[in-house]
Amino acid sequence: MDALYTAVATATHGREGRAVSSDGRIDLALAMPVELGGDGQGSNPEQLFAAGYAACFGSALGLVGRHAKVDVSDAAVTAEVGIGKQGEGFGLKVTLRVELPDTVDQATGRELVEAAHQVCPYSNATRGNIDVDLVIE
């Protein structure tokens, strides 16, 4: 694959440090969530992954909607990223909650969401590695 764009970010001190993008647009404190024993006084990798996945999936949905001539411009995607023990290490799971406009019928909506799941780079990167549940609301 030839990259059309490459994002660059640096994190220091792991989950208790700072994450900064090369262009400076992201510069935020990182902290363990309270649920994992931290103070929760910063963002965490799961939040960042959820935000990126939700945005990317929304764009993929828009793309497949335009190709199908179905207006999904008012759709909203919420990504829930869970972390937990998996074997000796940790694993992730994702639920994508897709809220479609009322003008999109259930069958068409399901087809578009499934098609977006095939197009989205995050979905392609996680396929076979992370359980991803698609929920249409």
C-alpha positions, 0 to 999 in steps of 0.5 A: 500500500502506498500511503496517501497520508501519514499521521505522526504522534509521540507518546512519552511515559506510556499511559501516564504521560503525554501524547503530541502529534507532529503538527502540534494539533494534539497535545494532551495529558494521558492518564489511566482511567479510574477503572484501571486504577488511575486517577482519570485526570487525562485522556487514555488510548481507548478514548483516542482509538474510539474517537478515531474509529467513530470518525473514520467509520462515519466517513466510510458510511458517508462514502457508501451512502453517496455511492448508493445515493442514500443521504446519511449525512446526519448519521452519528457513530459512537464507538465504545472501546473496551479493554480487559484481560485476554490470556496473559495480556490485554485485549480490546473489544469494540461496539459501533453504535450507528444512528441513521437518519429516520429517512433510511429504512432498516434494511438499507441501513443495515446494508450501508453499515455492513458496506462501511465496515468493509471500506473503513480502514479501522475496520480492516485493521481490526478484522480478525483481531478485535471483536467489533459489534455493529449496532444500528439505532 
